[in-house]
Amino acid sequence: MPDAVAGAWLGGTLDTSGSVVAAGALISETAMKVGVIVKMSQNVLIGVAAFILSVVWTFKDAAPGAEKPTLMEIWYRFPKFVLGFLVSSVVFSFLLSPQTVNAVKGSLNGLTVFWFALAFTSIGLETRFMDLATMGGGRPAIAFFVAQGLNVIWTLLLAYLLFGGILFPAFKF
């Protein structure tokens, strides 16, 4: 498998940017760079997807014949983390000097690790695997594993199509 395809596959299937960097670096510098590009693209597009989903579900949940949902209802359902992402992206991209960005990166990365650890620990406190395995005859667990399997296959196919020279020239740095 070409390094660029492997990196794209890693970037599309692994959950954290750090794991993409580490796994890609084990393959090659090209795999690492392509993996990071794919993962960062996912991270950027998550806000767009969150907004679209909040609008879709707001209208989908509306009772037939009822009033159309208001903008406030969309705002209520909209995941507010997207705003923090947008504001910080604009500030760090356009308002702060590169020297300032580099100066605060280390401490912000430390905070990132802390908050992600806290968030996932909190999720873990609420997760009971036995409940997931027995709820609805185990259908949520089955859905998760099937979806993950399909994601791995679909992402490999896309990685070959986009980075392997099939739809576009083979990706090279």
C-alpha positions in Angstrom: 0.0 0.0 0.0 1.5 3.4 -0.9 2.5 5.6 2.1 0.0 8.3 1.2 -2.9 5.9 1.0 -1.9 4.4 4.4 -1.7 7.9 5.9 -5.1 8.8 4.5 -6.6 5.6 5.8 -5.1 6.2 9.3 -6.3 9.9 9.3 -9.8 8.8 8.3 -10.2 6.0 10.8 -8.3 6.8 14.0 -10.1 9.0 16.5 -7.4 11.4 17.8 -4.8 13.5 16.0 -2.1 12.3 18.3 -2.7 8.6 17.3 -2.7 9.6 13.6 0.7 11.3 14.0 2.2 8.4 15.9 0.8 5.7 13.6 1.7 7.6 10.5 5.3 8.3 11.7 5.7 4.5 12.1 5.1 4.1 8.4 6.9 7.2 7.0 6.9 11.0 7.0 4.6 11.0 4.0 2.1 8.8 5.7 2.2 11.0 8.8 1.7 14.2 6.8 -1.1 12.9 4.7 -2.8 11.4 7.8 -2.6 14.7 9.6 -4.1 16.5 6.6 -7.0 14.1 6.5 -7.6 14.2 10.3 -7.4 18.0 10.4 -9.9 18.2 7.5 -12.2 16.0 9.5 -11.8 18.2 12.6 -12.6 21.3 10.6 -15.6 19.8 8.9 -17.1 18.5 12.2 -18.5 21.9 12.9 -20.2 22.1 9.6 -21.6 18.6 10.1 -22.8 19.5 13.6 -24.6 22.5 12.3 -26.3 20.6 9.5 -27.3 17.8 11.9 -28.8 20.3 14.4 -30.9 21.9 11.7 -32.0 18.5 10.2 -33.0 17.0 13.6 -34.8 20.1 14.7 -37.0 19.9 11.6 -37.3 16.1 11.7 -38.5 16.2 15.3 -41.3 18.7 14.5 -44.7 17.2 14.7 -46.6 16.9 11.4 -48.8 20.0 11.0 -47.1 21.9 13.9 -45.4 25.2 13.5 -42.0 25.2 11.9 -39.2 25.2 14.5 -37.9 28.6 15.4 -34.3 29.8 15.1 -34.1 29.6 18.9 -34.9 25.9 18.8 -32.1 25.4 16.3 -29.8 27.5 18.6 -30.9 25.3 21.6 -29.9 22.1 19.8 -26.8 23.5 18.2 -23.6 22.1 19.8 -21.9 25.3 21.2 -18.4 23.8 21.1 -18.5 24.6 17.4 -18.5 28.4 18.2 -15.4 27.9 20.4 -13.7 26.1 17.6 -14.5 28.9 15.1 -13.5 31.7 17.4 -10.2 30.1 18.4 -9.5 29.3 14.7 -10.1 32.9 13.6 -8.1 34.3 16.5 -5.1 31.9 16.0 -5.2 32.2 12.2 -5.7 35.9 11.7 -5.4 38.0 14.8 -2.3 36.6 16.7 1.2 36.8 15.4 3.0 33.5 14.6 5.4 34.2 17.5 2.5 34.5 20.0 0.8 31.3 18.6 4.1 29.4 19.0 4.6 30.8 22.5 1.2 29.6 23.8 1.0 26.3 21.9 2.7 24.2 24.5 0.5 25.3 27.4 -2.6 25.1 25.3 -1.7 21.5 24.2 -1.4 20.6 27.9 -4.8 22.0 28.5 -6.2 20.1 25.5 -4.9 16.9 26.9 -6.4 17.6 30.4 -9.8 18.6 29.1 -10.1 15.7 26.7 -9.0 13.3 29.5 -11.7 14.9 31.7 -14.4 14.7 29.0 -13.7 11.1 28.2 -13.4 10.1 31.9 -16.8 11.7 32.4 -18.2 9.7 29.4 -16.7 6.6 30.9 -18.4 7.2 34.2 -21.7 7.1 32.4 -21.0 4.1 30.2 -22.0 0.7 31.2 -21.0 -1.9 28.6 -23.4 -4.5 29.9 -26.2 -2.1 29.3 -25.1 -1.4 25.7 -24.7 -5.2 25.1 -28.2 -6.0 26.5 -30.2 -2.9 25.5 -32.5 -3.6 22.6 -31.2 -7.1 22.3 -27.7 -5.8 21.8 -28.6 -3.8 18.7 -26.7 -0.7 19.7 -23.5 -2.7 20.2 -24.0 -4.5 16.9 -24.7 -1.2 15.1 -21.5 0.2 16.5 -19.3 -2.7 15.4 -20.9 -2.9 11.9 -20.6 0.8 11.4 -16.9 0.8 12.5 -16.2 -2.1 10.1 -17.9 -0.3 7.3 -16.0 2.9 8.1 -12.7 1.1 7.9 -13.5 -0.4 4.5 -15.1 2.8 3.1 -12.1 4.9 4.3 -9.7 2.5 2.7 -11.6 2.7 -0.6 -11.6 6.5 -0.4 -7.9 6.6 0.5 -7.1 4.6 -2.6 -9.4 6.7 -4.8 -8.2 10.1 -3.6 -4.5 9.5 -2.7 -3.5 6.3 -4.6 -3.5 7.7 -8.2 -6.9 6.4 -9.2 -9.0 9.6 -9.4 -6.1 12.1 -9.1 -2.4 11.8 -9.6 -0.7 9.9 -6.8 -0.1 12.2 -3.8 3.5 13.2 -3.2 5.2 15.7 -1.0 
